[in-house]
Amino acid sequence: MGSRLIGYGSYLPEKIMTNHDFERIMDTTDEWIVQRTGMHERHFAADGEEVVDMAAVAARRALDNAGIGIDDIDMVICATTSPELDFPSVGVQVLGRLGASKNQPAFDVRGACTGYIYALHCARGFFAAGMHRRIMLIGAEKMTRFIDFNDRSTAVLFGDGAGAMIFEHSSSGYSGIIDTVVMADGREFDMLHGTPDHKIAMNGPETYKKAVTLMPDAAQYIMEHAGITADNVDWIVPHQANLRIIHSGAGRLGFPLEKILVTVDKHANTSGASGVLALSYALDNGIIKKGQLILYPAFGSGLTWGAALIRM
Ligand code: ACO
């Protein structure tokens, strides 16, 4: 048993923080940020605007897009690492915000930037087991919660936002979430992690080196497993961490520039929201079209990494 995508939605906070805005508050330049990361701007949540607020708007838009209500959803899985509250989960809070009354299950997945691939992996398993009919998958982050404006090497890299996708079970194994693979190596904890005072500790150059091999490895595994090559894939949508990482990894797999979806220039790194937001945004703007085949690799803190193959 497989699945198919029946709805999507996204949300970006109103406030846009440009590289020039950073120039005014720290020792950095637009040129450095663009050259090293490909980022031009990112969205910052307003004071008091939390992960659950962004997640609920993206979820509502996905429901409207699918033409269904929250009680038509059988499970909510939310990928997030930056919720305001330790409990309950953002998934359950979204159910509350949207007035769900069916007692459907909801939970969060904490996989940092790979969180949305872990969430897809869970959803694929539930569909394969025939356990749920419709699953809503949300990726939502307020990365500005972790930003230390005294650390220019990480402050410029992150943004806030949310995306949501709704999958419905299907008898076809060739639509929706076709395949997933997820991995983790806890021995690499020191490379990138949160600190007890809610900051980001990152060895940028080492993270970069790992990212340019792990994302293509996971993507290659998925393609081999499906018996396809880059020629058969319409778009590669890598985790939007850094334009150089995206181009290096996708190029190594044989993807031409016109098949690589890039939103990091506008959204920066939104961690667990990155891929869901990028896909919803691309569908909304007619860049990616229904029916297209998407290769979807990600990596993040843990280290964690993985990939999915999805038909829109
Ligand atoms: N503006 C200007 N100069 C800066 C800035 C800045 N914002 N930040 C760092 N620099 C300086 C450094 O101080 C250093 O100066 P020095 O040579 O005088 O010491 C110089 O730039 C080079 O610093 P590096 O860290 O070596 O720069 P690098 O080329 O590696 O680029 C970057 C840094 C962009 C962070 C890169 O390493 C990278 O993208 N790494 C991967 C990060 C990533 O993808 N993280 C994903 C997180 S996923 C998750 O789970 C959250």
py3Dmol code that shows the C-alpha trace and the ligand (Angstrom):
import py3Dmol

protein = """\
ATOM      1  CA  MET A   1       0.000   0.000   0.000  1.00  0.00           C
ATOM      2  CA  GLY A   2       1.328   3.452  -0.936  1.00  0.00           C
ATOM      3  CA  SER A   3       0.139   7.028  -0.774  1.00  0.00           C
ATOM      4  CA  ARG A   4      -0.599  10.136  -2.821  1.00  0.00           C
ATOM      5  CA  LEU A   5      -0.235  13.851  -2.104  1.00  0.00           C
ATOM      6  CA  ILE A   6      -3.642  15.522  -1.802  1.00  0.00           C
ATOM      7  CA  GLY A   7      -2.777  18.923  -0.327  1.00  0.00           C
ATOM      8  CA  TYR A   8      -0.010  21.294   0.674  1.00  0.00           C
ATOM      9  CA  GLY A   9       0.468  24.695   2.262  1.00  0.00           C
ATOM     10  CA  SER A  10       3.169  26.936   3.685  1.00  0.00           C
ATOM     11  CA  TYR A  11       3.672  29.949   5.888  1.00  0.00           C
ATOM     12  CA  LEU A  12       6.468  32.495   6.072  1.00  0.00           C
ATOM     13  CA  PRO A  13       6.568  35.261   8.699  1.00  0.00           C
ATOM     14  CA  GLU A  14       6.080  38.775   7.390  1.00  0.00           C
ATOM     15  CA  LYS A  15       9.426  40.167   8.561  1.00  0.00           C
ATOM     16  CA  ILE A  16      12.230  39.778   6.024  1.00  0.00           C
ATOM     17  CA  MET A  17      15.810  40.055   7.311  1.00  0.00           C
ATOM     18  CA  THR A  18      18.224  40.835   4.467  1.00  0.00           C
ATOM     19  CA  ASN A  19      22.001  40.474   4.424  1.00  0.00           C
ATOM     20  CA  HIS A  20      22.172  44.271   4.484  1.00  0.00           C
ATOM     21  CA  ASP A  21      20.150  44.256   7.716  1.00  0.00           C
ATOM     22  CA  PHE A  22      22.873  41.982   9.186  1.00  0.00           C
ATOM     23  CA  GLU A  23      25.569  44.390   7.938  1.00  0.00           C
ATOM     24  CA  ARG A  24      24.018  47.022  10.194  1.00  0.00           C
ATOM     25  CA  ILE A  25      24.187  44.914  13.384  1.00  0.00           C
ATOM     26  CA  MET A  26      27.342  42.769  13.043  1.00  0.00           C
ATOM     27  CA  ASP A  27      30.722  42.556  11.321  1.00  0.00           C
ATOM     28  CA  THR A  28      29.617  40.889   8.085  1.00  0.00           C
ATOM     29  CA  THR A  29      28.923  41.742   4.454  1.00  0.00           C
ATOM     30  CA  ASP A  30      26.305  40.854   1.886  1.00  0.00           C
ATOM     31  CA  GLU A  31      29.156  39.669  -0.346  1.00  0.00           C
ATOM     32  CA  TRP A  32      30.528  37.208   2.278  1.00  0.00           C
ATOM     33  CA  ILE A  33      27.098  35.742   3.000  1.00  0.00           C
ATOM     34  CA  VAL A  34      26.144  35.376  -0.683  1.00  0.00           C
ATOM     35  CA  GLN A  35      29.505  33.856  -1.656  1.00  0.00           C
ATOM     36  CA  ARG A  36      29.642  31.345   1.225  1.00  0.00           C
ATOM     37  CA  THR A  37      25.949  30.432   1.459  1.00  0.00           C
ATOM     38  CA  GLY A  38      23.890  31.729  -1.488  1.00  0.00           C
ATOM     39  CA  MET A  39      21.542  33.394   1.014  1.00  0.00           C
ATOM     40  CA  HIS A  40      20.146  36.876   0.347  1.00  0.00           C
ATOM     41  CA  GLU A  41      17.346  37.096   2.874  1.00  0.00           C
ATOM     42  CA  ARG A  42      15.366  35.056   5.384  1.00  0.00           C
ATOM     43  CA  HIS A  43      12.060  35.425   7.260  1.00  0.00           C
ATOM     44  CA  PHE A  44      12.086  36.096  11.006  1.00  0.00           C
ATOM     45  CA  ALA A  45       9.095  35.338  13.220  1.00  0.00           C
ATOM     46  CA  ALA A  46       7.601  38.314  15.035  1.00  0.00           C
ATOM     47  CA  ASP A  47       7.954  38.611  18.814  1.00  0.00           C
ATOM     48  CA  GLY A  48       5.543  36.109  20.305  1.00  0.00           C
ATOM     49  CA  GLU A  49       5.050  34.281  17.002  1.00  0.00           C
ATOM     50  CA  GLU A  50       5.858  30.657  17.764  1.00  0.00           C
ATOM     51  CA  VAL A  51       6.327  27.367  15.918  1.00  0.00           C
ATOM     52  CA  VAL A  52       2.746  26.323  16.646  1.00  0.00           C
ATOM     53  CA  ASP A  53       1.385  29.560  15.140  1.00  0.00           C
ATOM     54  CA  MET A  54       3.295  29.017  11.904  1.00  0.00           C
ATOM     55  CA  ALA A  55       2.517  25.289  11.823  1.00  0.00           C
ATOM     56  CA  ALA A  56      -1.215  25.900  12.293  1.00  0.00           C
ATOM     57  CA  VAL A  57      -1.383  28.365   9.389  1.00  0.00           C
ATOM     58  CA  ALA A  58       0.528  26.006   7.056  1.00  0.00           C
ATOM     59  CA  ALA A  59      -1.723  23.124   8.165  1.00  0.00           C
ATOM     60  CA  ARG A  60      -4.905  25.151   7.568  1.00  0.00           C
ATOM     61  CA  ARG A  61      -3.666  26.106   4.079  1.00  0.00           C
ATOM     62  CA  ALA A  62      -2.883  22.455   3.296  1.00  0.00           C
ATOM     63  CA  LEU A  63      -6.390  21.415   4.393  1.00  0.00           C
ATOM     64  CA  ASP A  64      -7.945  24.156   2.242  1.00  0.00           C
ATOM     65  CA  ASN A  65      -5.769  23.092  -0.674  1.00  0.00           C
ATOM     66  CA  ALA A  66      -6.977  19.491  -0.258  1.00  0.00           C
ATOM     67  CA  GLY A  67     -10.570  20.636   0.227  1.00  0.00           C
ATOM     68  CA  ILE A  68     -10.975  18.735   3.506  1.00  0.00           C
ATOM     69  CA  GLY A  69     -11.282  19.513   7.211  1.00  0.00           C
ATOM     70  CA  ILE A  70      -9.032  18.616  10.135  1.00  0.00           C
ATOM     71  CA  ASP A  71     -11.290  15.709  11.145  1.00  0.00           C
ATOM     72  CA  ASP A  72     -10.625  14.137   7.749  1.00  0.00           C
ATOM     73  CA  ILE A  73      -7.013  13.723   8.918  1.00  0.00           C
ATOM     74  CA  ASP A  74      -6.149  10.526  10.796  1.00  0.00           C
ATOM     75  CA  MET A  75      -2.695  11.469  12.092  1.00  0.00           C
ATOM     76  CA  VAL A  76      -0.440  14.538  12.353  1.00  0.00           C
ATOM     77  CA  ILE A  77       3.348  14.231  12.379  1.00  0.00           C
ATOM     78  CA  CYS A  78       5.273  17.458  12.949  1.00  0.00           C
ATOM     79  CA  ALA A  79       9.010  17.802  12.355  1.00  0.00           C
ATOM     80  CA  THR A  80      10.338  20.504  14.655  1.00  0.00           C
ATOM     81  CA  THR A  81      13.299  21.170  16.921  1.00  0.00           C
ATOM     82  CA  SER A  82      12.373  24.652  18.092  1.00  0.00           C
ATOM     83  CA  PRO A  83       8.974  24.557  19.842  1.00  0.00           C
ATOM     84  CA  GLU A  84       8.182  27.139  22.502  1.00  0.00           C
ATOM     85  CA  LEU A  85       6.879  24.493  24.908  1.00  0.00           C
ATOM     86  CA  ASP A  86       8.523  21.202  25.839  1.00  0.00           C
ATOM     87  CA  PHE A  87       5.082  19.618  25.890  1.00  0.00           C
ATOM     88  CA  PRO A  88       2.578  18.872  24.560  1.00  0.00           C
ATOM     89  CA  SER A  89       3.810  18.251  21.033  1.00  0.00           C
ATOM     90  CA  VAL A  90       3.292  20.866  18.334  1.00  0.00           C
ATOM     91  CA  GLY A  91       1.294  18.232  16.416  1.00  0.00           C
ATOM     92  CA  VAL A  92      -1.260  17.969  19.229  1.00  0.00           C
ATOM     93  CA  GLN A  93      -1.368  21.758  19.645  1.00  0.00           C
ATOM     94  CA  VAL A  94      -2.119  22.111  15.919  1.00  0.00           C
ATOM     95  CA  LEU A  95      -5.041  19.693  16.338  1.00  0.00           C
ATOM     96  CA  GLY A  96      -6.338  21.956  19.090  1.00  0.00           C
ATOM     97  CA  ARG A  97      -5.861  25.146  17.077  1.00  0.00           C
ATOM     98  CA  LEU A  98      -7.762  23.653  14.145  1.00  0.00           C
ATOM     99  CA  GLY A  99     -10.579  22.344  16.324  1.00  0.00           C
ATOM    100  CA  ALA A 100     -10.052  18.626  15.744  1.00  0.00           C
ATOM    101  CA  SER A 101     -12.588  16.479  17.595  1.00  0.00           C
ATOM    102  CA  LYS A 102     -11.822  12.967  16.369  1.00  0.00           C
ATOM    103  CA  ASN A 103      -9.102  12.081  18.917  1.00  0.00           C
ATOM    104  CA  GLN A 104      -6.703  11.375  16.071  1.00  0.00           C
ATOM    105  CA  PRO A 105      -3.064  10.808  17.123  1.00  0.00           C
ATOM    106  CA  ALA A 106      -0.386  13.486  16.714  1.00  0.00           C
ATOM    107  CA  PHE A 107       3.282  13.660  17.636  1.00  0.00           C
ATOM    108  CA  ASP A 108       6.522  15.508  16.873  1.00  0.00           C
ATOM    109  CA  VAL A 109       9.710  14.204  15.316  1.00  0.00           C
ATOM    110  CA  ARG A 110      13.000  15.771  16.434  1.00  0.00           C
ATOM    111  CA  GLY A 111      15.461  15.088  13.670  1.00  0.00           C
ATOM    112  CA  ALA A 112      16.903  18.603  13.326  1.00  0.00           C
ATOM    113  CA  CYS A 113      17.294  19.404   9.604  1.00  0.00           C
ATOM    114  CA  THR A 114      16.567  15.766   8.668  1.00  0.00           C
ATOM    115  CA  GLY A 115      13.365  15.836  10.721  1.00  0.00           C
ATOM    116  CA  TYR A 116      11.005  16.029   7.752  1.00  0.00           C
ATOM    117  CA  ILE A 117      12.634  12.984   6.111  1.00  0.00           C
ATOM    118  CA  TYR A 118      12.264  11.086   9.405  1.00  0.00           C
ATOM    119  CA  ALA A 119       8.598  12.172   9.452  1.00  0.00           C
ATOM    120  CA  LEU A 120       8.108  10.937   5.870  1.00  0.00           C
ATOM    121  CA  HIS A 121       9.779   7.656   6.844  1.00  0.00           C
ATOM    122  CA  CYS A 122       7.236   7.237   9.683  1.00  0.00           C
ATOM    123  CA  ALA A 123       4.337   8.112   7.371  1.00  0.00           C
ATOM    124  CA  ARG A 124       5.512   5.619   4.740  1.00  0.00           C
ATOM    125  CA  GLY A 125       5.622   2.913   7.396  1.00  0.00           C
ATOM    126  CA  PHE A 126       2.111   3.696   8.614  1.00  0.00           C
ATOM    127  CA  PHE A 127       0.761   3.585   5.054  1.00  0.00           C
ATOM    128  CA  ALA A 128       2.615   0.341   4.298  1.00  0.00           C
ATOM    129  CA  ALA A 129       1.064  -1.210   7.398  1.00  0.00           C
ATOM    130  CA  GLY A 130      -2.374   0.014   6.309  1.00  0.00           C
ATOM    131  CA  MET A 131      -2.821   1.755   9.664  1.00  0.00           C
ATOM    132  CA  HIS A 132      -3.956   5.244   8.667  1.00  0.00           C
ATOM    133  CA  ARG A 133      -5.817   6.701   5.712  1.00  0.00           C
ATOM    134  CA  ARG A 134      -4.712  10.345   5.737  1.00  0.00           C
ATOM    135  CA  ILE A 135      -1.559  11.707   7.357  1.00  0.00           C
ATOM    136  CA  MET A 136      -0.639  15.369   7.634  1.00  0.00           C
ATOM    137  CA  LEU A 137       3.075  16.030   7.735  1.00  0.00           C
ATOM    138  CA  ILE A 138       4.242  19.417   9.025  1.00  0.00           C
ATOM    139  CA  GLY A 139       7.720  20.937   9.147  1.00  0.00           C
ATOM    140  CA  ALA A 140       7.873  24.083  11.287  1.00  0.00           C
ATOM    141  CA  GLU A 141      10.767  25.938  12.906  1.00  0.00           C
ATOM    142  CA  LYS A 142      11.551  29.137  14.726  1.00  0.00           C
ATOM    143  CA  MET A 143      15.316  28.975  14.293  1.00  0.00           C
ATOM    144  CA  THR A 144      15.620  32.570  15.504  1.00  0.00           C
ATOM    145  CA  ARG A 145      15.027  31.077  18.980  1.00  0.00           C
ATOM    146  CA  PHE A 146      18.617  29.804  18.763  1.00  0.00           C
ATOM    147  CA  ILE A 147      20.304  32.726  17.042  1.00  0.00           C
ATOM    148  CA  ASP A 148      23.212  34.301  18.904  1.00  0.00           C
ATOM    149  CA  PHE A 149      23.710  37.711  17.320  1.00  0.00           C
ATOM    150  CA  ASN A 150      27.250  37.738  18.762  1.00  0.00           C
ATOM    151  CA  ASP A 151      28.186  34.744  16.581  1.00  0.00           C
ATOM    152  CA  ARG A 152      28.344  35.903  12.975  1.00  0.00           C
ATOM    153  CA  SER A 153      29.316  32.432  11.729  1.00  0.00           C
ATOM    154  CA  THR A 154      25.891  30.964  12.593  1.00  0.00           C
ATOM    155  CA  ALA A 155      23.557  33.979  13.000  1.00  0.00           C
ATOM    156  CA  VAL A 156      23.229  34.659   9.278  1.00  0.00           C
ATOM    157  CA  LEU A 157      22.412  31.058   8.321  1.00  0.00           C
ATOM    158  CA  PHE A 158      18.910  30.483   9.642  1.00  0.00           C
ATOM    159  CA  GLY A 159      15.308  31.529   9.069  1.00  0.00           C
ATOM    160  CA  ASP A 160      11.791  30.738  10.288  1.00  0.00           C
ATOM    161  CA  GLY A 161       8.800  29.200   8.523  1.00  0.00           C
ATOM    162  CA  ALA A 162       6.491  26.219   8.119  1.00  0.00           C
ATOM    163  CA  GLY A 163       5.177  23.863   5.472  1.00  0.00           C
ATOM    164  CA  ALA A 164       2.549  21.115   5.475  1.00  0.00           C
ATOM    165  CA  MET A 165       1.697  18.235   3.166  1.00  0.00           C
ATOM    166  CA  ILE A 166      -1.237  15.820   3.323  1.00  0.00           C
ATOM    167  CA  PHE A 167      -0.861  12.285   2.043  1.00  0.00           C
ATOM    168  CA  GLU A 168      -3.677   9.800   1.529  1.00  0.00           C
ATOM    169  CA  HIS A 169      -3.257   6.037   1.254  1.00  0.00           C
ATOM    170  CA  SER A 170      -3.313   4.643  -2.253  1.00  0.00           C
ATOM    171  CA  SER A 171      -3.071   1.225  -3.793  1.00  0.00           C
ATOM    172  CA  SER A 172      -0.302   2.520  -6.082  1.00  0.00           C
ATOM    173  CA  GLY A 173       3.270   2.194  -4.862  1.00  0.00           C
ATOM    174  CA  TYR A 174       4.442   4.732  -7.451  1.00  0.00           C
ATOM    175  CA  SER A 175       2.830   7.914  -6.121  1.00  0.00           C
ATOM    176  CA  GLY A 176       3.138   9.948  -2.928  1.00  0.00           C
ATOM    177  CA  ILE A 177       5.897   8.726  -0.633  1.00  0.00           C
ATOM    178  CA  ILE A 178       7.505   6.058  -2.810  1.00  0.00           C
ATOM    179  CA  ASP A 179      10.618   5.347  -0.752  1.00  0.00           C
ATOM    180  CA  THR A 180      12.614   6.690   2.194  1.00  0.00           C
ATOM    181  CA  VAL A 181      15.913   6.006   3.905  1.00  0.00           C
ATOM    182  CA  VAL A 182      17.086   7.547   7.197  1.00  0.00           C
ATOM    183  CA  MET A 183      20.364   7.234   9.069  1.00  0.00           C
ATOM    184  CA  ALA A 184      22.159   8.607  12.125  1.00  0.00           C
ATOM    185  CA  ASP A 185      25.673   8.674  13.556  1.00  0.00           C
ATOM    186  CA  GLY A 186      25.673   9.808  17.184  1.00  0.00           C
ATOM    187  CA  ARG A 187      29.460   9.734  17.307  1.00  0.00           C
ATOM    188  CA  GLU A 188      29.410  13.004  15.321  1.00  0.00           C
ATOM    189  CA  PHE A 189      27.410  14.853  18.021  1.00  0.00           C
ATOM    190  CA  ASP A 190      30.143  17.462  18.541  1.00  0.00           C
ATOM    191  CA  MET A 191      30.000  18.711  14.973  1.00  0.00           C
ATOM    192  CA  LEU A 192      26.614  20.411  15.335  1.00  0.00           C
ATOM    193  CA  HIS A 193      24.341  20.569  18.364  1.00  0.00           C
ATOM    194  CA  GLY A 194      22.170  22.779  20.550  1.00  0.00           C
ATOM    195  CA  THR A 195      23.636  24.067  23.804  1.00  0.00           C
ATOM    196  CA  PRO A 196      21.916  24.089  27.224  1.00  0.00           C
ATOM    197  CA  ASP A 197      21.424  27.858  26.843  1.00  0.00           C
ATOM    198  CA  HIS A 198      19.622  27.353  23.526  1.00  0.00           C
ATOM    199  CA  LYS A 199      22.399  28.391  21.151  1.00  0.00           C
ATOM    200  CA  ILE A 200      23.866  26.619  18.112  1.00  0.00           C
ATOM    201  CA  ALA A 201      27.324  25.033  18.426  1.00  0.00           C
ATOM    202  CA  MET A 202      28.597  24.208  14.948  1.00  0.00           C
ATOM    203  CA  ASN A 203      31.877  23.343  13.297  1.00  0.00           C
ATOM    204  CA  GLY A 204      30.905  24.852   9.924  1.00  0.00           C
ATOM    205  CA  PRO A 205      33.720  23.524   7.721  1.00  0.00           C
ATOM    206  CA  GLU A 206      33.404  19.944   9.123  1.00  0.00           C
ATOM    207  CA  THR A 207      29.600  20.038   8.766  1.00  0.00           C
ATOM    208  CA  TYR A 208      30.059  21.228   5.199  1.00  0.00           C
ATOM    209  CA  LYS A 209      32.387  18.309   4.362  1.00  0.00           C
ATOM    210  CA  LYS A 210      29.967  15.757   5.783  1.00  0.00           C
ATOM    211  CA  ALA A 211      26.958  17.337   4.053  1.00  0.00           C
ATOM    212  CA  VAL A 212      28.469  17.180   0.564  1.00  0.00           C
ATOM    213  CA  THR A 213      28.977  13.409   0.878  1.00  0.00           C
ATOM    214  CA  LEU A 214      26.080  12.241   3.079  1.00  0.00           C
ATOM    215  CA  MET A 215      23.237  13.890   1.127  1.00  0.00           C
ATOM    216  CA  PRO A 216      24.371  12.531  -2.259  1.00  0.00           C
ATOM    217  CA  ASP A 217      25.033   9.088  -0.693  1.00  0.00           C
ATOM    218  CA  ALA A 218      21.468   8.881   0.625  1.00  0.00           C
ATOM    219  CA  ALA A 219      20.049  10.175  -2.659  1.00  0.00           C
ATOM    220  CA  GLN A 220      22.123   7.678  -4.658  1.00  0.00           C
ATOM    221  CA  TYR A 221      20.909   4.846  -2.415  1.00  0.00           C
ATOM    222  CA  ILE A 222      17.280   5.826  -3.053  1.00  0.00           C
ATOM    223  CA  MET A 223      17.806   6.031  -6.827  1.00  0.00           C
ATOM    224  CA  GLU A 224      19.541   2.631  -6.951  1.00  0.00           C
ATOM    225  CA  HIS A 225      16.814   1.092  -4.814  1.00  0.00           C
ATOM    226  CA  ALA A 226      14.173   2.442  -7.235  1.00  0.00           C
ATOM    227  CA  GLY A 227      16.225   1.438 -10.293  1.00  0.00           C
ATOM    228  CA  ILE A 228      16.348   5.013 -11.628  1.00  0.00           C
ATOM    229  CA  THR A 229      18.943   7.671 -12.489  1.00  0.00           C
ATOM    230  CA  ALA A 230      18.982  11.469 -12.363  1.00  0.00           C
ATOM    231  CA  ASP A 231      17.447  11.435 -15.869  1.00  0.00           C
ATOM    232  CA  ASN A 232      14.234   9.913 -14.481  1.00  0.00           C
ATOM    233  CA  VAL A 233      13.871  12.512 -11.704  1.00  0.00           C
ATOM    234  CA  ASP A 234      12.137  15.843 -12.421  1.00  0.00           C
ATOM    235  CA  TRP A 235      13.595  17.772  -9.475  1.00  0.00           C
ATOM    236  CA  ILE A 236      16.126  17.271  -6.727  1.00  0.00           C
ATOM    237  CA  VAL A 237      15.046  19.206  -3.641  1.00  0.00           C
ATOM    238  CA  PRO A 238      17.946  19.059  -1.179  1.00  0.00           C
ATOM    239  CA  HIS A 239      17.773  20.361   2.377  1.00  0.00           C
ATOM    240  CA  GLN A 240      18.266  24.110   1.946  1.00  0.00           C
ATOM    241  CA  ALA A 241      21.342  24.616   4.136  1.00  0.00           C
ATOM    242  CA  ASN A 242      23.780  26.291   1.784  1.00  0.00           C
ATOM    243  CA  LEU A 243      23.829  26.850  -1.999  1.00  0.00           C
ATOM    244  CA  ARG A 244      27.367  25.483  -2.362  1.00  0.00           C
ATOM    245  CA  ILE A 245      26.376  22.254  -0.571  1.00  0.00           C
ATOM    246  CA  ILE A 246      23.248  21.972  -2.739  1.00  0.00           C
ATOM    247  CA  HIS A 247      25.119  22.487  -6.023  1.00  0.00           C
ATOM    248  CA  SER A 248      28.042  20.274  -5.069  1.00  0.00           C
ATOM    249  CA  GLY A 249      25.873  17.335  -3.934  1.00  0.00           C
ATOM    250  CA  ALA A 250      23.316  17.546  -6.745  1.00  0.00           C
ATOM    251  CA  GLY A 251      26.050  18.073  -9.349  1.00  0.00           C
ATOM    252  CA  ARG A 252      27.869  14.967  -8.132  1.00  0.00           C
ATOM    253  CA  LEU A 253      24.672  12.985  -8.759  1.00  0.00           C
ATOM    254  CA  GLY A 254      24.456  14.299 -12.326  1.00  0.00           C
ATOM    255  CA  PHE A 255      21.642  16.825 -11.873  1.00  0.00           C
ATOM    256  CA  PRO A 256      21.815  19.895 -14.151  1.00  0.00           C
ATOM    257  CA  LEU A 257      21.180  23.292 -12.533  1.00  0.00           C
ATOM    258  CA  GLU A 258      17.662  23.526 -13.990  1.00  0.00           C
ATOM    259  CA  LYS A 259      16.575  20.426 -12.028  1.00  0.00           C
ATOM    260  CA  ILE A 260      17.805  21.682  -8.636  1.00  0.00           C
ATOM    261  CA  LEU A 261      15.203  23.508  -6.539  1.00  0.00           C
ATOM    262  CA  VAL A 262      16.727  26.411  -4.619  1.00  0.00           C
ATOM    263  CA  THR A 263      14.902  28.396  -1.947  1.00  0.00           C
ATOM    264  CA  VAL A 264      17.864  28.957   0.372  1.00  0.00           C
ATOM    265  CA  ASP A 265      18.395  32.360  -1.290  1.00  0.00           C
ATOM    266  CA  LYS A 266      15.007  33.546   0.023  1.00  0.00           C
ATOM    267  CA  HIS A 267      14.377  31.405   3.124  1.00  0.00           C
ATOM    268  CA  ALA A 268      17.910  30.513   4.391  1.00  0.00           C
ATOM    269  CA  ASN A 269      18.096  27.328   6.490  1.00  0.00           C
ATOM    270  CA  THR A 270      14.760  26.607   8.168  1.00  0.00           C
ATOM    271  CA  SER A 271      15.961  23.210   9.477  1.00  0.00           C
ATOM    272  CA  GLY A 272      13.066  20.734   9.898  1.00  0.00           C
ATOM    273  CA  ALA A 273      10.780  23.023   7.881  1.00  0.00           C
ATOM    274  CA  SER A 274      13.225  23.367   4.982  1.00  0.00           C
ATOM    275  CA  GLY A 275      12.108  20.633   2.587  1.00  0.00           C
ATOM    276  CA  VAL A 276       8.375  20.829   3.329  1.00  0.00           C
ATOM    277  CA  LEU A 277       8.428  24.597   2.982  1.00  0.00           C
ATOM    278  CA  ALA A 278      10.490  24.388  -0.230  1.00  0.00           C
ATOM    279  CA  LEU A 279       8.095  21.876  -1.841  1.00  0.00           C
ATOM    280  CA  SER A 280       4.933  23.724  -0.808  1.00  0.00           C
ATOM    281  CA  TYR A 281       6.437  27.003  -1.981  1.00  0.00           C
ATOM    282  CA  ALA A 282       7.477  25.484  -5.334  1.00  0.00           C
ATOM    283  CA  LEU A 283       4.034  23.927  -5.885  1.00  0.00           C
ATOM    284  CA  ASP A 284       2.301  27.179  -4.927  1.00  0.00           C
ATOM    285  CA  ASN A 285       4.422  29.126  -7.399  1.00  0.00           C
ATOM    286  CA  GLY A 286       3.997  26.634 -10.244  1.00  0.00           C
ATOM    287  CA  ILE A 287       7.706  25.725 -10.220  1.00  0.00           C
ATOM    288  CA  ILE A 288       7.096  22.074  -9.330  1.00  0.00           C
ATOM    289  CA  LYS A 289       3.980  20.528 -10.838  1.00  0.00           C
ATOM    290  CA  LYS A 290       1.645  17.775  -9.730  1.00  0.00           C
ATOM    291  CA  GLY A 291       2.798  14.397 -10.995  1.00  0.00           C
ATOM    292  CA  GLN A 292       6.514  15.237 -11.007  1.00  0.00           C
ATOM    293  CA  LEU A 293       9.070  12.937  -9.388  1.00  0.00           C
ATOM    294  CA  ILE A 294      11.128  14.505  -6.592  1.00  0.00           C
ATOM    295  CA  LEU A 295      14.365  13.306  -5.017  1.00  0.00           C
ATOM    296  CA  TYR A 296      14.542  14.718  -1.519  1.00  0.00           C
ATOM    297  CA  PRO A 297      17.810  14.377   0.453  1.00  0.00           C
ATOM    298  CA  ALA A 298      18.605  16.016   3.815  1.00  0.00           C
ATOM    299  CA  PHE A 299      21.209  16.073   6.578  1.00  0.00           C
ATOM    300  CA  GLY A 300      21.485  17.695   9.962  1.00  0.00           C
ATOM    301  CA  SER A 301      22.535  17.673  13.566  1.00  0.00           C
ATOM    302  CA  GLY A 302      23.128  14.258  15.106  1.00  0.00           C
ATOM    303  CA  LEU A 303      24.470  13.643  12.620  1.00  0.00           C
ATOM    304  CA  THR A 304      21.299  12.547  10.898  1.00  0.00           C
ATOM    305  CA  TRP A 305      20.735  12.185   7.186  1.00  0.00           C
ATOM    306  CA  GLY A 306      18.427  10.528   4.710  1.00  0.00           C
ATOM    307  CA  ALA A 307      16.423  10.882   1.516  1.00  0.00           C
ATOM    308  CA  ALA A 308      12.973  10.283   0.091  1.00  0.00           C
ATOM    309  CA  LEU A 309      11.510   9.728  -3.355  1.00  0.00           C
ATOM    310  CA  ILE A 310       8.149  11.445  -3.760  1.00  0.00           C
ATOM    311  CA  ARG A 311       5.709  11.852  -6.615  1.00  0.00           C
ATOM    312  CA  MET A 312       3.784  15.105  -6.276  1.00  0.00           C
TER     313      MET A 312
END
"""
ligand_1 = """\
51
ACO
N 30.625 37.357 7.831
C 31.921 37.568 7.568
N 32.896 36.734 7.903
C 32.530 35.609 8.540
C 31.200 35.309 8.873
C 30.220 36.252 8.493
N 28.909 36.065 8.721
N 31.164 34.128 9.510
C 32.417 33.676 9.570
N 33.248 34.576 9.003
C 34.701 34.490 8.865
C 35.341 33.603 9.894
O 35.535 34.305 11.094
C 36.639 33.243 9.217
O 37.531 34.312 9.362
P 39.108 34.040 9.636
O 39.584 33.310 8.422
O 39.658 35.420 9.783
O 39.153 33.213 10.886
C 36.266 33.170 7.740
O 35.016 33.881 7.607
C 36.084 31.759 7.218
O 35.291 31.037 8.132
P 34.879 29.553 7.840
O 33.983 29.057 8.928
O 36.087 28.732 7.498
O 34.023 29.766 6.510
P 33.456 28.704 5.514
O 33.945 28.967 4.172
O 33.547 27.294 6.035
O 31.890 29.090 5.529
C 29.867 28.283 6.518
C 31.162 29.029 6.741
C 29.008 29.083 5.552
C 29.144 28.165 7.857
C 30.146 26.882 5.918
O 31.139 26.235 6.658
C 28.923 26.019 5.906
O 27.964 26.302 5.211
N 28.959 24.917 6.644
C 27.804 24.040 6.734
C 26.838 24.622 7.710
C 25.519 23.939 7.580
O 25.086 23.557 6.524
N 24.850 23.768 8.676
C 23.611 23.082 8.545
C 23.070 22.960 9.798
S 21.905 21.668 9.686
C 21.088 21.564 11.173
O 20.804 20.472 11.584
C 20.826 22.847 11.955
"""
view = py3Dmol.view(width=600, height=400)
view.addModel(protein, "pdb")
view.setStyle({"model": 0}, {"cartoon": {"style": "trace"}})
view.addModel(ligand_1, "xyz")
view.setStyle({"model": 1}, {"stick": {}})
view.zoomTo()
view.show()
